[in-house]
Amino acid sequence: MQKFNHYQNLANLAFFRAPARPGFSAVFKACCDAVSAGHLFAFPKFDTASEQEFWLERYQVLLAPLKWALLLGASAFLAYILLDLHTGADSIANALPRMPIVAVLIGLFAYLQTHGDAVRQINTIAKWSAGLSAANLLILFLIDGKAADYPSTWPCLLPMYFFSYGQMFMSLRATIGFGWSTSIAMPLAGHLLGVGAADLISSMINLIIVNLFGVCTRCQLEAYARKSFREKRNAQQNADDKARFLEQIGHNLRQPLQALNCYASVMETACSEPAQAHLSPLANRMGLAIDELSRTINHIFQIANVENGKQIPQLANVDINVFLAGLETQFAPQAAARGLRLKVRLRRKAPYNVYTDYTILAQIVGNLIDNAIKYTRTGWISVTAVNIGAGRLKLHIRDSGSGIPAELRDKIFEDAVRGKLGRENDAKTQGLGIGLYYASTMIQHLPNHGMDLYSRPGVGSDFQVYLPVARQQDIKANEPPVVGDFSGRYVLIVDDDAKALDGLACQLQSWGCEVQTASSLADTQMTLADNLAIPDLLITDFYLKQHETAHDIIAAVQADCGPVPILILSAGGISAPDKARWPANTGLLRKPANPQALMEAMLRTMGDAPDQPSYCPLPAYQTQSLAQTA
């Protein structure tokens, strides 16, 4: 045991001993590796398609710099010619042979300026401009035949090297070839004219040094550009993979949620009977839990769709009093159940309308009110809209709760932060901690909107939402909600998900509809063959099994029955070309759809709602309806 402790002490001492310094050979090897050709000139290689895409992207960035370089080059040549003429160092006869290079550079600039495919010709144009400029310089030097001009002639190559090495106008091979060929041609021309050895050697050393630095710079520049391009491609690929994953998981989650919504609606209707009254609280709780889960899932996918650019806010004029009254109706029972007073003050003076996305704003403010109700033990919650001038209203959501400490005011807007703030032990508080994160994220995607938070511990919190006032000439009266009777209506439902199909059928039957179901194109054709009646409405999922889509179902129904109102009830994103193939009387609704949204969409699609549009939009309050693009 003592021996073991001795070895253990030695091990501890060795652990805390300072690491040995690297020897000279290791340092020398590391320096050599850092400046080796394999390190300096190594850069990522791409396949043919990626290589073309890389250069096209670079050329789009370099188009403007190349234009400026051509203009500056032409201006410099012209300035030298005019200066020689002004000082008498040259005659007009000798200056005329130098003018074509100015015309060529201006012509190349004009080509880039006027041709649509000029980006793809940057490599060629850069070669011509650099090559002709160097050739012009060498030819004029040989024609003049003055060896004494050599010390002032060879430095004229340096701006050309800055042009070729400093940007990626030309390919690496063309750049290196231009640099070293001109560094050989210039001293050779001087030698032919009898320039002294001292001047030739001096110019050759300088040209070699400039070209060596130029090659290193050009290689590092291309390596950096290629690595940036690869990282951007990887980031884009990851974003695309994330979008596909969210789309797939969204479809898989929304299908069972749609079925749950339908079953809950049927259960609530059944519990209204006196014999089943004791089950009403259970059905109500189940409905609330389903709504909470649906809201959370929709918040997650809506944030992802907006950030990916797949969803654009639909701005319209909204009556703020109607908006506030709807919030009061929605949240007053929840506040009363917790012993709180919800005070919603309607505006009594203009302006009454704001320019916003009704659905997104309803979710943002609804989350703030819901959060205030959950975390206010006793007292009140008030909601007011104040005119602050400059075409803006400020919506206050105040509460008499415990307030938020200053060190936590930024953290509460992070995703799933509820557990981090010590609120997970509140048995009366439900939720997943995404409400404030959703509000802070989505408010950034609404133009001219904003949000502030003022809070004092022990006093309460005041969330302030800034809204732009709508223009008076664009304000229209809000339409009343649409309600209809479906008794005796024949509805054909097609869905490959058995639970969603059964749940939707039960819900429509509880509304008085006569329902027939099918799960595929073959089932649809058999159903149509067995039934002589023409459906009043076709409700179908868009993506079915065996690569079948709603297009196949619609074609079969129209071939058998003629034009029929169609409602697409889908959990997945649908592309614009697919939507363009739909008949005019086709509506779209996202899963999971609550009963109110489903009823209004059905009425509009069948033409029973006023002012029916040719393409059925979803109601403004429907939270599942925003992302109508893939």
N, C-alpha and C positions, 0 to 999 in steps of 0.2 A: 504493500500500500504506500509506503514511504517512497519507494522507487517510482511508483506511478505519479505521485504528487510532484516529485522532482522533475519528471518529464513534462508534466502539465505546466509547471512554472516556466520551464524552458520554452515551451510552446507559446505561452502568454507573452514572454519577453520578445520572442521572435515576431509575434503578431504586432506588437507596438513599436518594433524597431523601424526607423526611417528607411524607406526604400533606397536601394543602392543607385548611385548616379550612373547614367549610361556612359559607356566608354567612348573614346574618340572614334573608334571604328563604327560604332552604332550611329553616332551623330553624323559622321561622314556619309554613311550609307543612306541615311534618311534624307540628307541634303541632295545626294545624287539622284535618289528616286524622285524627289520633288521637281528637279529640273531635267529629268530624263525626257527623251522624245516621246516615250510611251505615255508619260503623264501629261506633257504639254500639248501634244497633238492628238490625244485620244478624245473622241467625242461620240455620242450615241449614234448608232446607225438605225435607219428605218427601212421598212419595206417600201416597195415602189409607190404605192398609193399614199402612204404617210409622208414619204419624201416629197412628193408633188404638193401635198397639202401644206407641208412645212414651208416650202419655198414660196408658195402662193401667199401664205400668211405673212411671210417676211417681206415680200414685194409690196403687199398692200400697205405695210407700215413704211416702207422706204420710198414709196412713190413721190411723196412731197419733198423729202430731202434730195432726191435725185433731180427733181425739177429745179430746186434752188441751186444745186451744184452746177447744173448746166448753165443757168443764168449767170451765176457768179463767174464761171469759167469764161463764158463769152465776154462778160464785162471786163474781166482782167486782161484778156488778149486785146480787146479794143482799147483799153486804157493804155497799155504798153505801146500800141501803135500810135495813138494820138500823142502820147508823151514824147516819143522819138521824133515825130513830125514837128511838134512844138519846139523842141530843143534843137532841132536841126541835125540830130544824130542820124537821121535817115531821110531818104527822099520818098516822094510819092510813088515813084516807079518801084522802089524796093519794098514799100509798104503794101502795095497791092497784092503780092503773092501771099501775104500773111492774112488777108481778109477772108479767104474761103473757110478757115477754121472757125471764125466767128459765125459765119453763115451756117455751117454744119451744126454747131452747138445750139444755135437758135432753132434750127430746123428740128433737131431731136427734141428740144423742149416743146415745140409746137405739136409734134407727134404725140408726146405723152399727154399733152393738154387736151387734145381733140379726139383721140381714138379710145373707144371703149375697152378694147383688149390690151391697152398699153401696159397694164400691170404684168401680163405674162411675157412682155418683151423687155423688161427691165435689164435682164442679164445681157441681152444682145445690144441694147442701146448703151449700156455702161461700157461694154467692150469697145464699141465703135468710138465713143467719146474719148475714152482713155487712149486707145490705140491711135486714133487720128491726131490727137493732141501731141502725143510723143513723136509720131512720124513727122508732123508739121515742124516741130522743134528741131529734129535732127536734119530734115531736108533743108530748112532755111539756114541752119548752121553750116552745112556742107556747101550750099550755094554761095553764101557770103564768103566762105573760104578764109575767114580771119581767125588764125590760131589764138590771137590775143583775146578773143571774145569767149574762149572756153571757160575761164574761171567764173564768168557771169552767166554762162549758158547752162552748165550741168545742174546748178541748184534749181533751175526751173522744173526739174523732174520731181522735186520734193512735194509740191502741192498735188501732183498726180498720184504719188504714193499715199498721201493722206486720203485722197479720194478713194483709192482702190483698197487699201488695207483698213481704213477706218470705218467702213460700212460693208455690208454684205450685198453690194450691188452686183458683184460678179461671183461666180463659183470660186471655190478655193483654188482649184487647179488653174483657172484663168487668171486669178489674182497673182499667184506665185509666178506663173509664166510671164505675165506682164512686167512684174517688178524686176526679175532677174534678167530678162532679155533686154530691157532698157538700160539696166546697170552695166551690161556688157557692150551694148551698141553705142552708148555715149562715149566711153573712153576709146573705143575702136575708131569712132569718127574723129575724135581729137588726135589720135595717133596718125590717121591718114592725112590730117592737115598739118602735122609737124608740131604738135603741142609737146612741151618739155616733159621729161620723165617725172619731175617733181610734182607738176600739176596733175599729171595723169594718176600717179600713185595716190596722191592726196584725195582726188575725187573718187577713185576706186575704193579706198578704205571707207570713206564716208558713205558711199552708196551701199557697200556691203553691210555696214553697221545699220543703216536705215532699213534695209531690206530684212535683216535678221530680226530687228525689233518689230517690223511690220508683220512678218510671218507669225511670230509669237502672238502678237496682238490679235491678228485676224483669226488664228486658231482658237484662242481663248474666247473671242467674241462669238464664234460659231458654236463652240462647246456650250457656252452659257445659253445661247439662244435655243440650241437643241434640247438641253436639259429642261429649260423653262417650257418648251413646247411639249415635251414628254410628260412633265408634271401636270400641265394643264389638261392634256389628253387623259391622263389617269384620273384627275379630279372630275372631268366631265364624264368619264366612264363610271366612276363611283356614283356621281349624281344620277346618271341614267339608271344604274343598277338599283339605287335607292328608290327612284321613282317607280321602276317596274315592281320592286318589292312592295312598296306601299300600295300600288294599284292592285296587286294580286291579293295582299292581305286584306285590303279594303273590301274587295269583292267577297272574300271568304268570311269576313266578319259581318258584313251588311246583310248577307243572305239569311243567316239565322236570326239576326236582329229584326229583319222584316217579318219573319214568321212569329217571333215573340210579340212584336207590336200587334199583329193581327189576333193572336190568341188572347192577349191581354184585353183587347177591345171586345172580343166576344165574351170573355169572362166577366168584364164589367157590365155588359148588357145583361148577362144571365143573372148576375148578383143583384140586379135591380128588382127582381121578383121577391115577394115577401118571404117565400120559403128559403131563399138563399141569402137573406139579408145579413146573416152572421158572417158570411164570407166576404162581404163588401170591403171591410178594412184590409183584409189580406190582398184582395185584388187591387185595391188602391195602392198599397205599398209596393206590390210587384210592378205596377205601372210606373210608379215613381222611380224605382230602381232601373227599369228598362230605359226610361227617359234620360236618367243620369248617365247611363252607359252610352246611349246613343249620342248625347251631347258631347261626351268626352271623346269618343271615337271621331265624330265629325269635326271637333276642334282640331284634333291632331292632323287629320287629312286635309282640312282646309288650310291650316298653316303651311303644310308641306306644299300644297298646290299653289298657294299664293307666292311662296318663296321661290318655287321652281318656274314661275311664270305661266303655269297652266290654268290659272284662274285670275280673272281681272275683275275688280269690283264694279258692280253695275250701279252707277250713280243715278239718282232720281230725286225729285222734290218730295219731301216728307213733311206732313203736318206734325209739328212737334207736340201739339196737344193730343192728337190721336195716338201718337207714339207713346206719350207718357200715360195716357189712360189705359192703353193696352198693358203696359208694365204694371200699373196698379192692379188691374184685374188679375194678372198672372201671379204677382208676388204677395198680395194682401193676405190670402189664406195662409201662406207659409209664415209670414210675419206674425199673424194672429196665433198660430199654433205654438210659437215660441214666446208668446206674451209681449210682443212688441207692437208699436204703432208705426205703420207705414204711411207717411204723409207725402202725397204727390201734389204739388201745386202747379196748376195749369197756367199758361200765360194769358194775361188779360189785355195785353197790348201787342201790336205788331212789332217785330216780325214773328210770324207763326210758322214759317216753313224753312227747312234746312235742306241742303243739297248733300246727300249722303247715300250710302248703300244701306237700305232699310235692314236687311237681314244681318249684315255684319255689325251694324250699330246696335241692333237689338240684342245680339249675343254679347257684345262688349258691355253695354250698360246692364244687361241682365246678369252677367257674371259679377259685376260690381255690387249690384243690389243683393244678389244671392250671397256673396261673400260678407256683406255688411250684416245680413240677417243671421248668418251662421255664427259670427264672432261677436255679436252684441248680446250680452247677457240680459240686460234690462234697459228699458228706455224707448228709443225711437230711431227710425231711419227716415230721412227726408230727401226728396228729389225735386229740384227746381231748375228752371232754365232762365238764365239772366242774359239780357242784352248788354254786351260790353262794347258795342260800336265796332266800326271798321268792318262791317259785314260779318260779324261773328256772334254766336250765342255760346254761353258757357253753362254746361250742365253740371250741377253740383249733386253729388251723392254723399250725403253726410250721415254719420251715425253717432250714437252716444256710447260707443264701446270703449274698450280699454286703451285704444290707441296703439300706435306702432312705434317702437323705439327707433331713434335716428339710425342706429347701426344696422337695422334690419330693413329699412325702407327701400333699398335697392334690391335686396335679396328676395323680397316677396314677389317680385316680377319674374323670378327664375322659374323654370319648369319643374313641376313636382316638388315644390319647396315646402309643402305643408308639413311634412314630417320633420323637416329641419328646424322648424320654429317652435317645436314643443307642443303642437296642437293635436298630435296624434292621440293623446289621452282623453280628448273631449269626446265622450260617447255620443253626445247629441249632434255632433257635427259630422256630416257626410261629405264625400267628395274626394277627388284624387289629386287636388292641388295644382290643377292646370288652368283654372279660370283666369287668374291675374296674368299668368304668362300669355294666355291667348289674347287677353285685352291689350296688353302692352305691345304684343307683336302685330296684331291686326290693325291697331290704330295707326301704325307707321305706314301702312299700305293704302290708307284713305287720304286723298289729297286735301290739304288745308285743314287737317284734323290734328288734334294734339291731346295730351293728357298730363295732368300734374297731380301730385299728392301732397296734402298738408295734414299732419297728424301730431297730436300731443298726447303722450302717455297719460292715462287717467281721464282724459277729456273726450277723445274720439278722433275720427278720421274724416277727411273731406277729399274725395276723389273728384277731380274736375276734368271734364271732357269738353274740348273746344270744337265747335261745329260751324261750318260756313253757312251763311244765310243764303237761301235760294233767291234767284232773281224773280222779281214780282211778275214779269210778263210770262214766265214759264210755269207759274203755279197753276195747278189744276186741282179740281175737287177730287177727293179720294172716293173710290168706288166702295159701295157697301159690300160686306162679305156675301159670298154666293152660297146658297143652300138649296138642295134639290131633293126630289123623291125618285128612288130607283126601283120602286115596286114594279115587278113584272119585266124588268129589263133583262135581256139575254146577253150575258157576257161570256166570252170564250177566253180562258186563261191558259197561257203556255209558259212553262218554266221547268227547267231540268232539275231543280232542287225540290225534293218531295215535301219537305217541311214548309218551305216558303209557299209552294203551290197550295198545300192543304190549308195553311193559315190564311192566305188571301181568299181562298174559296169560302172559308167559314165566315170571314169578315163581310164579304159581299152578300152572302146568303142572309146574314143578320140584318142587312140593309134592304132586303126584299128582292135581291137579284136572283134570276135563274142562271145558274153557273154550270159550265162544262169545262173540264180541264184536259190538258195534254202536256206531255213532257218532251216531245220531239216532233219533227216534221211528219214522220209516219203516223204518230198518234193524232196529229192535227188533221191529216187527210182522212183517217178513219172516222174521226169525230164529225167532220163535215159531211162525209158520205152517209152517216147514220142519222143526221139531223137535217130536216128540210128547212128549218128556220134560219134566217139571216141574222148573224150576231148584231146587236146594237153597239157593241164595243169589243174590240180585241185588245187584251192586255197581254203583252209578251215580254219576256226577258230578251236582251239583245244577244248575249253570247250563250249558246247552248252547247251540248256535248256533240261529239263527232264532227266538229268544225261547222256546225250549223249556226246560223244567225237569224235575227229577226227578218232580214231580207227574204230568206227562204219561207218563213212562216207567212209573211205579208203576201208574197207572190202566190202561195197556195190558197190563202183565203180569198184574195181578189180574183183568182182564176175560177173559184167555185161560187163566190157570192157577189162579186163586183166590189166597188169602193165601200169600205167599212171604216168607221172611226177607229184609230189605233192609238194606244197609249203604251209607250216603251217604258218599262219599269226595270231599271238596270242598276247594278252596283258598280260596274266597271266603266272606265272612260270610253267614250265613243268619238271617233275622229270626225272631222268636218266633212270629208268625202262620203263617209257612211251616212251622215245626217242628210247630205244633199240628195241621196237616193230615196229618201222617205217620201211618201205621198203628202199632199198638202195638209190633210186632216190628221196629222200625227203629232202627239204630245210626248214629252219626255219627263220622267220623274225618277229621282234617285232613290235607291234603297239605302237605309230603311226609311220608309215614308210613314209619317203618322197618319191616323185616320182622317184628320181634317185636311191635310195636304192631298191625300189620295182622293177624297171626295171632290174637292175643288178641281183637281186635274181631270177627273172623269167627266165632270159637268162641262168643263171648257172643251174637252176633246169631242164630246158628243154634241156640242153646240147648244147646250141648255143654259150656259152662263151668258150674260150680256157681253156684247162687244167681243165676240170670239175672234182671236187672231188666227192667221193661217198656220202659224207654228206656235204650239201651245207653250207659253212660259209657265214657270212655277210661281205659286203665290209668294209674296214678299216675305212672309213670316216663316217659310219653310227652310229650316236650317240645312237640310240635306240637298238643297237644290242649286247651290252656288256654282259648284265646279261642273260646268256643262261641256268643258273641253277635256280632251284626253289627258 
